[in-house]
Amino acid sequence: MSTLTKKAAPVQPSLNAEPGLLQQPKAVWAVFFACIIAFMGLGLVDPILPAIAEQLDASQSEVTLLFTSYNAVMAIAMLVTGAISSRIGIKWTLLCGIVIIAIFSALGGASNGIWALVGLRGGWGLGNALFVATALAAIVSLSNSGTAKAIILYEAAIGLGISVGPLLGGWLGAMSWRGPFLGVACLMVIAFLGLTILMPKATDTGKVAKPKTSLADPFRALKHRSLLVFGIAAALYNFGFFTLLAYAPFVMGLKEHGLGFVFLGWGILLAITSVFMAPKLQARFGAIKSMCAMLFLFAVLLICMGVWTSTQWVVITSVILAGAVLGNNNTLITTAVMNAAPVERSTASAAYSFLRFIGGAIAPYTAGRLAEIFNPQVPFIVGAFFVLVSVVFIWGNKKHLNHVDHAGH
């Protein structure tokens, strides 16, 4: 009898430990596919930035405001996502975000002026804030394979969305710059249906038992030095990230299809490294060392783009290679943030994202203005400077961050 008991005992733990990255509940896959579609929206717009400038008679800096308004509203809205989701539940927060994105992207496709488009992109940012912050928390909480693997899954969805988006955007944008905006609206309808059908109501049952999140919680979370450091570092490196995303299309000298293929390559490398390479780097060298190395390489690529701005193949190659270092860094820093402080994951995500998207809001317009005032090289050099500052900042606060490698997964 004791022998049977001994043999039977290990079976249950092994079953609990069994689920891998791909063995997830339906609810996780519903959010995963909705994430792909949501992040396709970001990449869809990229190949049409020069076309929008030309057809709406707008300057480069005015067109970059499409990213600035989007990220600025997203940053502020991140502060209320926790309060909203703790009251109406994960599922309804995700669905509300999707509906808002669909409405504002459709209105954007019907607009006739750059300033109307900039304002409508801000509304799109509100919807994305509700969706993105909640989606990360949803995948982490619903996953049965641990925090680290759940975050890899989330980053994979981002990578897939960002990589496929430009290709679709280039194809639709070649017909009309309005195509990608209307395309996003249609894709959001598909995401809405998918979540409505596949995500069970049971995912929201915990919302009554849990204390409701207040608007002050993200600010309280930033009192934790580690979370504050990661947030400020992300704001700094996002300056380089969105300089590349919002301004590089103007210097490559490519039409919509060509830009779509360049950012497809960028997104594919981002997806592959975020899933397969980042966990290996973290396991071997630790999150902080790996993060600093990736950010340093990103700064080098931006410097190359700044020095050889007029050499098309250098800019294109640098953009594509940047996908690899950014894919690694995104997974490394997102995993670190989830383990940085003893606060709710949704609150940590909101606090971190608030700071992160402030950098993303300032960078695009700044890049456009620097190019107009000086020359097309300056935005990339300035972007590289901010990324290097983020490396110094992370390394200078290393003693407050080392614990993230030993936190539970």
Legacy VTK file of the C-alpha trace (Angstrom):
# vtk DataFile Version 3.0
C-alpha trace
ASCII
DATASET POLYDATA
POINTS 409 float
0.000 0.000 0.000
2.801 2.382 0.912
4.556 1.476 -2.345
1.464 2.370 -4.347
1.138 5.606 -2.433
4.773 6.443 -3.070
4.412 5.783 -6.778
1.166 7.726 -7.027
2.383 10.764 -5.110
4.672 12.228 -7.765
2.020 11.963 -10.496
-0.027 15.022 -9.453
2.891 17.453 -9.129
4.269 16.343 -12.481
0.892 16.981 -14.075
0.826 20.457 -12.528
4.312 21.184 -13.791
3.626 19.733 -17.232
1.964 22.657 -19.131
4.412 24.310 -21.490
4.273 27.513 -23.488
1.750 26.149 -26.008
-0.466 24.298 -23.528
-2.759 27.142 -22.529
-6.472 27.536 -21.755
-8.756 28.830 -24.533
-9.031 32.200 -22.766
-5.271 32.747 -23.106
-5.377 32.002 -26.843
-8.353 34.338 -27.261
-6.371 37.193 -25.709
-3.239 36.138 -27.649
-4.966 36.407 -31.050
-6.678 39.661 -30.047
-3.206 41.026 -29.114
-1.879 40.130 -32.568
-4.720 42.036 -34.215
-4.390 45.008 -31.821
-0.648 45.345 -32.476
-1.150 44.973 -36.207
-2.718 48.422 -35.858
0.617 49.938 -34.840
2.513 48.488 -37.788
-0.285 49.079 -40.306
0.197 52.842 -40.135
3.990 52.873 -40.503
4.298 52.321 -44.300
1.804 55.102 -45.078
3.410 57.973 -43.120
5.094 59.528 -46.205
1.873 59.046 -48.213
-0.177 60.820 -45.522
2.303 63.724 -45.527
2.054 64.034 -49.305
-1.710 63.579 -49.735
-2.797 65.685 -46.739
-0.182 68.367 -47.487
1.396 67.939 -44.045
4.982 68.353 -42.840
6.964 65.402 -41.506
6.711 66.721 -37.929
2.920 67.075 -38.274
2.631 63.484 -39.475
4.793 62.219 -36.592
2.120 63.685 -34.282
0.065 60.605 -35.206
2.423 58.706 -32.904
2.731 61.525 -30.353
-1.020 61.915 -29.739
-1.449 58.128 -29.680
1.314 57.597 -27.097
0.457 60.660 -24.983
-3.171 59.617 -24.516
-2.042 56.022 -23.997
0.396 57.078 -21.241
-2.248 59.010 -19.298
-4.942 56.384 -19.859
-2.629 53.693 -18.454
-3.147 55.262 -15.028
-6.879 54.433 -15.054
-6.790 50.973 -16.643
-6.389 49.214 -13.295
-9.262 51.157 -11.714
-11.519 50.323 -14.669
-10.613 46.621 -14.976
-11.009 46.015 -11.227
-14.566 47.333 -11.480
-15.886 45.921 -14.750
-13.571 42.894 -15.049
-10.846 41.812 -17.451
-13.122 40.650 -20.254
-15.218 43.816 -20.439
-12.146 46.064 -20.213
-10.591 44.239 -23.174
-13.829 44.470 -25.157
-14.243 48.199 -24.400
-10.685 48.823 -25.580
-11.331 46.959 -28.828
-14.564 48.875 -29.509
-12.836 52.242 -28.945
-9.963 51.286 -31.291
-12.451 50.181 -33.970
-14.477 53.402 -33.770
-11.523 55.815 -33.845
-9.605 53.954 -36.550
-12.729 53.928 -38.750
-13.264 57.659 -38.153
-9.579 58.213 -38.970
-10.042 56.480 -42.308
-12.928 58.836 -43.072
-11.143 62.054 -42.014
-9.845 64.686 -44.448
-7.239 66.677 -42.515
-4.040 65.980 -40.603
-5.256 67.611 -37.364
-8.476 65.601 -37.318
-6.382 62.479 -37.907
-4.007 63.403 -35.059
-6.955 63.856 -32.684
-8.562 60.587 -33.720
-5.255 58.752 -33.194
-5.419 60.018 -29.610
-8.780 58.278 -29.212
-7.214 55.154 -30.688
-4.529 55.425 -27.985
-7.218 55.412 -25.278
-8.612 52.136 -26.598
-5.155 50.640 -26.910
-4.312 51.576 -23.310
-7.371 49.734 -22.013
-6.521 46.720 -24.143
-2.724 46.503 -23.783
-2.410 46.898 -20.008
-5.267 44.478 -19.378
-4.110 41.956 -21.996
-0.708 41.545 -20.324
-2.305 41.103 -16.903
-4.907 38.718 -18.411
-2.375 36.442 -20.103
-0.161 36.328 -16.996
-3.073 35.567 -14.640
-4.863 33.089 -16.946
-1.759 31.211 -18.078
-1.013 27.842 -16.465
2.704 27.859 -17.323
4.104 30.605 -15.088
4.813 34.322 -15.415
7.953 34.059 -17.560
6.354 31.859 -20.253
3.165 33.941 -20.200
5.164 37.111 -20.881
7.009 35.357 -23.725
3.601 34.495 -25.193
2.488 38.129 -24.857
5.678 39.420 -26.506
5.252 36.838 -29.288
1.762 38.207 -29.979
3.195 41.732 -30.116
5.956 40.602 -32.476
3.571 38.757 -34.781
1.174 41.702 -34.867
3.903 44.256 -35.501
5.512 42.097 -38.213
2.346 41.262 -40.172
0.882 44.762 -39.739
3.320 46.652 -42.022
2.927 44.093 -44.803
-0.855 44.469 -44.703
-0.474 48.236 -44.244
1.797 48.482 -47.276
-0.652 46.506 -49.399
-3.718 48.495 -48.268
-1.784 51.762 -48.239
-0.737 51.318 -51.875
-4.439 51.618 -52.749
-5.127 54.541 -50.391
-3.691 55.873 -47.126
-7.205 55.378 -45.688
-7.022 51.610 -46.263
-4.950 50.702 -43.179
-7.199 52.747 -40.880
-10.328 51.052 -42.191
-8.456 47.713 -42.128
-7.756 48.094 -38.418
-11.460 48.741 -37.755
-12.374 45.509 -39.546
-9.705 43.533 -37.691
-10.971 44.873 -34.365
-14.436 43.513 -35.159
-12.841 40.053 -35.617
-10.947 40.458 -32.312
-14.179 41.489 -30.563
-16.017 38.411 -31.803
-13.117 36.137 -30.874
-12.919 37.404 -27.293
-16.692 37.405 -26.851
-16.937 33.750 -27.917
-13.717 32.247 -26.544
-13.114 34.125 -23.306
-15.366 32.682 -20.596
-17.173 34.808 -18.029
-15.346 32.847 -15.344
-12.268 35.005 -15.931
-14.093 37.911 -14.336
-15.327 36.122 -11.240
-12.360 37.236 -9.158
-13.180 40.900 -9.513
-15.710 40.942 -6.656
-13.388 39.277 -4.168
-10.370 41.466 -4.973
-10.104 45.017 -3.605
-10.820 47.622 -6.266
-7.786 49.415 -7.672
-7.671 53.165 -7.005
-6.327 55.874 -9.312
-3.490 56.456 -6.844
-2.212 52.856 -6.941
0.100 53.263 -9.989
1.737 56.288 -8.314
2.136 54.329 -5.084
3.692 51.507 -7.085
6.319 53.916 -8.438
7.581 54.425 -4.871
9.303 51.080 -5.373
12.730 52.060 -6.655
13.061 49.089 -9.013
9.758 49.787 -10.809
10.563 53.507 -11.077
14.000 52.745 -12.556
12.569 50.395 -15.199
9.876 52.950 -16.077
12.336 55.827 -16.523
14.744 53.593 -18.462
11.874 52.529 -20.763
10.918 56.198 -21.342
14.531 56.904 -22.359
14.961 53.929 -24.695
11.493 54.455 -26.183
12.834 57.782 -27.387
15.079 55.798 -29.725
12.402 53.170 -30.453
9.802 55.674 -31.666
12.393 57.766 -33.498
13.042 54.650 -35.570
9.365 53.766 -35.934
8.005 57.241 -36.726
10.887 58.920 -38.566
12.859 56.171 -40.372
10.115 55.738 -43.046
10.848 59.289 -44.258
14.548 58.660 -45.023
14.383 55.225 -46.635
13.104 56.496 -49.976
10.662 53.585 -50.380
7.010 53.377 -51.386
4.317 51.708 -49.276
5.104 48.132 -50.367
8.835 48.576 -49.784
8.332 50.064 -46.310
5.938 47.222 -45.524
8.591 44.613 -46.334
11.314 46.416 -44.335
9.138 46.578 -41.226
8.005 43.011 -41.843
11.664 41.955 -41.488
11.983 44.148 -38.409
8.880 42.592 -36.839
9.853 38.998 -37.651
13.211 39.410 -35.905
11.454 41.121 -33.008
9.043 38.178 -32.648
11.706 35.456 -32.961
14.165 36.990 -30.488
11.484 37.865 -27.932
10.341 34.238 -27.797
13.492 32.180 -28.354
16.548 34.288 -27.591
15.584 36.567 -24.673
14.925 33.710 -22.189
18.325 32.184 -23.028
20.075 35.517 -22.526
18.376 36.007 -19.178
19.234 32.489 -18.019
22.886 32.810 -19.000
23.794 36.430 -18.270
20.940 37.762 -16.133
18.273 40.312 -17.061
20.207 43.493 -16.258
23.424 42.659 -18.135
21.448 41.364 -21.122
19.214 44.434 -21.143
22.171 46.833 -21.086
23.919 44.909 -23.881
20.815 44.983 -26.103
20.235 48.690 -25.503
23.881 49.457 -26.267
23.593 47.567 -29.577
20.394 49.478 -30.372
22.216 52.783 -29.758
24.996 51.640 -32.127
22.409 50.899 -34.847
20.828 54.340 -34.381
24.266 55.960 -34.655
24.848 54.057 -37.912
21.512 55.380 -39.198
22.535 58.893 -38.141
25.977 58.762 -39.772
24.883 57.061 -43.010
21.356 58.488 -43.312
21.692 59.022 -47.052
22.914 55.444 -47.665
19.682 53.523 -48.194
20.961 49.995 -47.544
22.564 51.021 -44.213
19.295 52.515 -42.938
17.214 49.530 -44.111
19.650 46.985 -42.632
19.844 48.897 -39.343
16.042 49.055 -39.040
15.696 45.301 -39.621
18.525 44.406 -37.209
17.012 46.726 -34.592
14.055 44.327 -34.470
16.331 41.654 -33.008
17.745 43.778 -30.178
14.365 45.349 -29.398
12.663 41.937 -29.299
15.192 40.749 -26.738
14.959 43.922 -24.695
11.160 44.076 -24.671
10.867 40.575 -23.200
13.700 41.164 -20.723
12.296 44.423 -19.372
8.641 43.272 -19.327
9.593 40.134 -17.377
11.675 42.256 -15.012
8.820 44.717 -14.434
6.409 41.897 -13.541
8.873 40.733 -10.864
10.193 44.146 -9.807
7.866 45.125 -6.974
5.367 43.490 -4.576
2.297 45.025 -6.253
-0.522 43.703 -8.447
0.781 42.872 -11.927
-1.849 45.043 -13.594
-0.820 47.974 -11.375
2.876 47.400 -12.094
2.130 47.255 -15.822
0.081 50.482 -15.688
2.722 52.396 -13.715
5.562 51.209 -15.958
3.605 51.829 -19.171
2.705 55.372 -18.058
6.394 56.311 -17.937
7.286 54.222 -20.972
4.793 55.903 -23.292
5.762 59.401 -22.167
9.057 58.753 -23.976
7.078 57.397 -26.927
4.971 60.577 -26.997
7.867 63.047 -26.963
10.144 61.263 -29.456
8.173 61.245 -32.759
7.412 64.972 -32.950
10.869 65.848 -31.609
12.450 63.719 -34.353
10.414 65.456 -37.051
11.233 68.931 -35.744
14.958 68.169 -35.342
15.072 67.051 -38.975
13.320 70.231 -40.118
15.521 72.527 -38.022
18.849 70.773 -38.595
19.065 67.777 -40.964
17.774 64.179 -41.271
20.792 62.789 -39.386
20.165 64.566 -36.079
17.022 62.649 -34.943
18.879 59.316 -34.997
21.912 60.704 -33.133
19.658 62.250 -30.464
17.706 58.976 -30.221
20.965 57.058 -29.729
21.989 59.493 -26.978
18.784 58.838 -25.007
19.187 55.071 -25.399
22.765 55.291 -24.068
21.504 57.358 -21.118
19.051 54.521 -20.353
21.967 52.047 -20.243
23.905 54.253 -17.811
20.762 54.757 -15.703
20.015 51.023 -15.463
23.619 50.139 -14.660
23.844 52.913 -12.064
20.824 51.449 -10.254
21.905 47.831 -10.704
21.876 47.036 -6.979
18.155 47.885 -6.822
17.333 45.631 -9.786
19.312 42.402 -9.361
16.488 40.724 -7.427
14.363 40.391 -10.602
16.464 37.414 -11.736
15.647 35.545 -8.532
11.931 36.370 -8.334
9.382 33.592 -8.738
8.132 32.795 -12.236
LINES 1 410
409 0 1 2 3 4 5 6 7 8 9 10 11 12 13 14 15 16 17 18 19 20 21 22 23 24 25 26 27 28 29 30 31 32 33 34 35 36 37 38 39 40 41 42 43 44 45 46 47 48 49 50 51 52 53 54 55 56 57 58 59 60 61 62 63 64 65 66 67 68 69 70 71 72 73 74 75 76 77 78 79 80 81 82 83 84 85 86 87 88 89 90 91 92 93 94 95 96 97 98 99 100 101 102 103 104 105 106 107 108 109 110 111 112 113 114 115 116 117 118 119 120 121 122 123 124 125 126 127 128 129 130 131 132 133 134 135 136 137 138 139 140 141 142 143 144 145 146 147 148 149 150 151 152 153 154 155 156 157 158 159 160 161 162 163 164 165 166 167 168 169 170 171 172 173 174 175 176 177 178 179 180 181 182 183 184 185 186 187 188 189 190 191 192 193 194 195 196 197 198 199 200 201 202 203 204 205 206 207 208 209 210 211 212 213 214 215 216 217 218 219 220 221 222 223 224 225 226 227 228 229 230 231 232 233 234 235 236 237 238 239 240 241 242 243 244 245 246 247 248 249 250 251 252 253 254 255 256 257 258 259 260 261 262 263 264 265 266 267 268 269 270 271 272 273 274 275 276 277 278 279 280 281 282 283 284 285 286 287 288 289 290 291 292 293 294 295 296 297 298 299 300 301 302 303 304 305 306 307 308 309 310 311 312 313 314 315 316 317 318 319 320 321 322 323 324 325 326 327 328 329 330 331 332 333 334 335 336 337 338 339 340 341 342 343 344 345 346 347 348 349 350 351 352 353 354 355 356 357 358 359 360 361 362 363 364 365 366 367 368 369 370 371 372 373 374 375 376 377 378 379 380 381 382 383 384 385 386 387 388 389 390 391 392 393 394 395 396 397 398 399 400 401 402 403 404 405 406 407 408
